[in-house]
Amino acid sequence: MTDFIIKKLPYDLSSHAGLALIGKHLKRININSLIDPAFPVRSGIANSTIIKSYLGLLCLGKNDFDAVENFRSSAFFMRALGLDSVPSSPTLRQRLDTHAASWFDLAAQLNQELLSSTVNGKPIDFGTLACGYTPVDLDTFAMDNSATKKELVGRTYAGVDGYCPFAVYLGSLGYCLELALRPGAQHSAFESEYNFERALPMAASLVSTPLLVRADSGFCSLKLMQEISMQAKTMSREIAFIIKWNPRRAPVETIAAARKADTGTQWAMHRTGKRECVWQEYLTDFGGRCRASAPAPPVPRSPEARSRRSRSGPDSAARPPGPGTGRGGGYALDPSGALILTPQGKPPAAFLLELIARLQAIATVPMINIRAYARWLDQ
C-alpha cells in the first residue's frame, strides 16, 4: 500500500484558475475606464466592480445573484478580476436592476473592444473562406426551461418550453458578436433587423474583407434582406448573403415541373431516387418589392378559393390591398396611396375584416374564415 503524505500548503488552491485569463482580458480593454467615468457613483462599490463580479459568475456558469456570496471571501476571485471588494447579492441585484436600460448596449461595446485587441501585435484572425469572404453566421437555438415559471418562457420550435436566443458569429472560428435572449415563442426572423443594426457594423469594423451572411430558412424574410442591403449601402461595404429558401406558399410542384421541362437544366444524381439542380433568378427593385425575373405559374386554386378571389379581387400575395367592397361599404386607394371609404353601413369594419382576411391568406397560422364572419355584420 502506498503511503500518502498530507501536507498543508501556505496558499489556497482554486478550481477556477480560468478566471485569471478573464481578468487579463478585462485589464487589456481597460474596463474600469470604460465604465466608471460614464456611470459614476457617489459612494460605495464602483459600477465596474459590479460588472466584473457578475461577469466572473457568468464565466463560472452561475447566474444567480446569491451565488456571489460564496466568493466574497475568496482572495483568488478578487485578485484574478482586479477587485477591491466583492459586492453582496442585494447590492448586485439592485445595481443591475437600476442600470439595466442604460447598460443594454454596454455588452456590445465591451465585446467590440475585446475583439479589436491584438495578439502579438497582430489583429485577431477570425477565419476567412476560400472565396475571400468572412462569414457572418446567424441562428437561433432552443433553451429548455420546462417546469419553470420564468418570465417569457414559451413553446419553442424544438417542442420544449423555454427561451429561443438569437446568436451571430463572425468568421469560421466561432467568434460571437451577438447573443440576444428571446422569448421561446418568438419567430426567428421577428425583429432580427434590430440585431443586424448592431452586429453587421461591428463585423465590418473588425475585418476588412467582404462579409457573407449565412442563415437558414427561418430568416427567409424580405425585410431582413433589405436590412442587410441597407447596411451594406450605409457602410459602403460589400455584404453578400446566402439564406435558405422558405417556399411557404410558393408553387413548389410547378417550379419543379418547369425545371424538368427545361432542356438546359443540369441535374446532379446524389443517390437513387434523389437528384437536384441549381438555377438562379434575378431579383430586381430590391429596395422595395421583391420580384423574380421569371416567376412561376400560379398555384391551382380550389373552387372555394376561386370563389373567394372573384368576390375579393386579386390575391393579396401578388399586390397590396386595392379597391374592394365589404358587407358594410366600399374602400379604395387613390393615386397618392390614401385610403378612401364609401360611407355605407359599416365601411371601417368591412375594410378591417377584408384586410385581416387578405393577411390571413399569406400567413401560416390557422384562423377562422374572416369573410364568412363579415357576412353577419348587419345581422
N, C-alpha and C positions, 0 to 999 in steps of 0.2 A: 504494500500500500504506500502511495506517495504521500509524503508529509508536506502540507501546505503551510506557508508562513503568512500569517495575518499581521499586517502592519498598518498603522495609522499614519497617513501622509500629512504633511504640514499645509496642504492646499486641498481645495474642493474639486471633485470631479463633476463633470456635467455631460449629460447625454444630448445637449442642444448646442454642440460645437458649431453647427452651421450658422448660428446667429452672428458669429464673428464675421463671416463673409457678408451677411446682410448689413451689419453695421458699417463695414468697409465701403459698401456701395452707397449707403446713405451719407457717409462722410465725403465721398468723392463728389456727389452732386451738391454738397453743402446745404443740406435740407434745412438747417436752422436759419440760414439767411433767406431762404425762400419763403418760410412760413412766419417767423416771428415778427419781422417788420410789417408784413401785410396783416397779421392778426395778433396785435399786441395784447397783453393782459396787464392790468394794474398791479396785481399781486397774485401769489400762488404759483402753480405749476405752469410753465410755458406751453403754448399750444404745440410747439414742435415736439415736446416730450410726450404729449398726449398721442400724437400721430405715430411717433416712433414706437411707443409702447404697444399700441394696438396693431401696428404692422408686425411687431415681433410675435404677438399672439397669433395673428393670421398665418405667419410663416411656420408656426408650430402646429397648425391645424386646429386652432382654438378660436372660436368667435364669440363665446360668452364673455360678457363684461366681468363676471365674477371670477373668471379664470385668472385674471391679473393678480388676484390676492396671493396666489401661490408663488409669485415672482417678486413680491415687494421686498423680501429679504434676500433675494438672490443677487450676490455680488457679480456673478458672471453675466446675468441678464442686463444689469445696469452698465457694466464695463463694455460689453460687446456692442450695445446700441448707443453708447455715449450718453447715458442718462445720469443726472444728478440725483434723481429720486424716481420712484415708480408710483403713479397715481393710484388711488383707491378705486374700487369698482364704481361707487356712486359718482366720483369725480369724472371718471372716464365716460360713464353713461350720460351725465348731464352736459358735459362739454361737447360730446359728439352730437347730441340732440340739438344743442343750441346752434352749432355751426354747420349743420347738415346741408342746408341750402347753399351757403357761401363756399363750402368745401367741395361741392359737387364736381367742379372742373379741376380740382387740385390733383386728383389721381392721374388725369391725362397729362397735366403739366409735369408732374414728377416722373411719370413714365417716359415722357419725351426727353427730359433731362438725362435720365439714366441711359436710354438707348442712343443718345447723341454723344455719349462719352467714348473715349478712345481706349484701345488696348495696345500697349506697347507703341503708342504714338500713331496707331492706325485706327480708322473707324471700324465699327463692327461689320463683319461680313454676314449679311442676312441670308445670302444664298440666292443666286440668280439662275434662272433657267437657261438652257442651251440656246434658246431663241433670243436671248438678250433681255427679256422682261423679268422683273421681280414680281413674284405672285403676291396677291393680297387675297387670302382665303377667308371666307366668312361662312358661318354656320350657326345653328342653334343646337342645343342638346338638352335632354330632359334630366332634371334632378328629382329623385324620388323622395318626396316628403309625405308619404302616405301616413295616415293615422295621426296627423298633426293638425293643429288649429292655427297655423301661422298665417299672417296676412297675405292675401292674394294667391294663396295656393289654389291651383285649379287642375283640371284634367289636361294632361299633356298629350302630344301626338303619340307618345310611346305607350299610352294606356295606363299611366300611373298618375297619381295626384302629386303635384309638386310645382317646381318652377321651370322655366324654359329660357335660360340665359342665352344671350347673343354674343358671339365671340368673333374677333377679327385678328388674323395672324399675318405677319409680314415675312416674306421670304420663304425659302424651302426648309429652314431650320426651326421654325415654330416660335418666332418672337411674337408675343401677344401685344396688340395695340389697344384692344377694347374688350372688355368683359362686362356686359351690362346685365344685371339681374332683371328678369321679366316675369310677369305673371304666367302661370302654366298654360292658361287658355289663350294667350296672345299668339296670333299668327306670325310666322317667321318674317314676312315682309312688312307687317304693320309697323309704321313709324320708324323703320330702319333707316330712312333717309336722314334722320337726325343723328344717328350714329355715324353715317358717312360724313357728315359735316365736321366731325372731329377726327375720324380715323384716316380718311383719304389725305387731308392736308398734312397730318403727321407722317404718313407713309411717304408722301412726296418730299418732305423736308429731310427724311433720313436717308434716302437713296437718290442717286442721280439718273438711274436707268428708267426706262418706261415701266409703267405699272400694268399688271394684268389681274383684274378682279375675277375670281372664280367662285361660283356658287351653285347650289343645287336648284331643283325646280321649285322649291319653296320660295325662292326670291325672284321667280319669273314675273316681274312686275314692270309695267311701262314707267311708272313713277320712279322706281329705283334706277332704271336705265337712264332716264332723263337726268336724275340727280348726279349719276356718275359722269355723264357728258357735260353737265353744267360745271361740275367741279374741275374737270379737265380744262374747260374753256376759261374758267376763272383763274386757274393757276398757270395757264399756258403750258400744260404738261400733257404728254401722251399717256392716256389711260384707256386701255382696251378692256373688254370684259367677255367672259365665257360663262353664260348662265344656261343651265339645262332647261330645255323647253318643257313647259307645263301645258299639255294640249287643252285641258279644261273642256270647253265645248267645241273645240276645233274638229272638223270632219276628218278624223284620222284615216278612216277607210277610204275616203275619196282621195286624200293625198297619196296614200299607198298605191291606189289604182292608177293614179296619174304617173307616178314614178315607174310603175311596172309597164305602163304603156309607152313610156318614153324610151326609144331605142338607144338614146345616148347615155342612159343611166348605167353606171358601173356598179355591179353588185359584188360583195365580198361574202363568201360562204365560210362561216366560222365553224359550223358543225352541221350535221344532218338535221334538217328541219329549221335551221336558223341562218338567215342571211340578212345583210344590211347594206344600205347605200348611203352615200353622202351627197347632199346637194346644198345649194345656197340660194337665198332670196335676199335681194337688196331692200333695205328699209329706207324710205325717203321721208322728208319732213319730220325728222326725229325730234325737233324741238316742240312739236305739237302732237297731232295724232299720228300714230304709227301705222303705216300702210305697207303691205307687201307688194312688190312689183309684179308678182304673178300669183294673185290669190286663187285659192282652190274653189271649186264649185260649192254652193251652199249644201248644208245637210238636208236630206229629205225630211219633210215635216209630217207629223201625224195629222189626220183630219181635224182633230181638236186644235192643234197648233195653227193650222192654216185658217180655221175659222176665227181664232183669236187675232191672227195677223190681219185678216180682212176688216175686222172691226177697229183695230187699234193702229193700223199703219205699219210701216216697215219695222223690222226688229230693231230694238234699241242697241243691240250689239254692233250694228252696222253704222248707226249715226245717232246723235243726241236726240232727245225728245223734240219733235216738231209739232205741227198743227195736229189737233185731235179733238175728240169730243168725249164727254163722260155723261153719266146719268144726270148730273145737275147742271151742266153748262158746257161751254166750249173754251178752248185755250189755243194759243199760237205764239210763235216768236216772231217779232218784227225784224227788219234788216239789221237793226243795231243789237239784236240779241235780247231785247227786253221782253218780258212775258206779258201777253195780252189775254185777259179773262173776259169772257162774254157773260154778263150778269143774267144767268138763267138758273134759277133754283139755288144750287149749291156748287158753283164752279170751283171755289178753292178746294173743297173736299174732293170733288171729282178729279181735279188736277193732281192732288197729292196721292190719291189712290191709284191713278194711272201711272204716276211716276214710280210709286212703290212697285207696281206690277212689272214695269219695264226693268227696274233694277233687279227684281226677283228673277227675271228671265236670264240674266247674265251672272247670277250669283250661284253659289254652290250649297247654300243652306236651304233645306226644305221649308216650305211655308204654306199657309193657306192660299186658296185661289182668291187673290185680291179683287179681280174683276167680277167674280161671282158675288163677292160680298158687296161690291159697289152697286149692283143692281137693286139692292134693298135700301138705298139711301132715302128714297122718297116714300117708303112704305112704313 
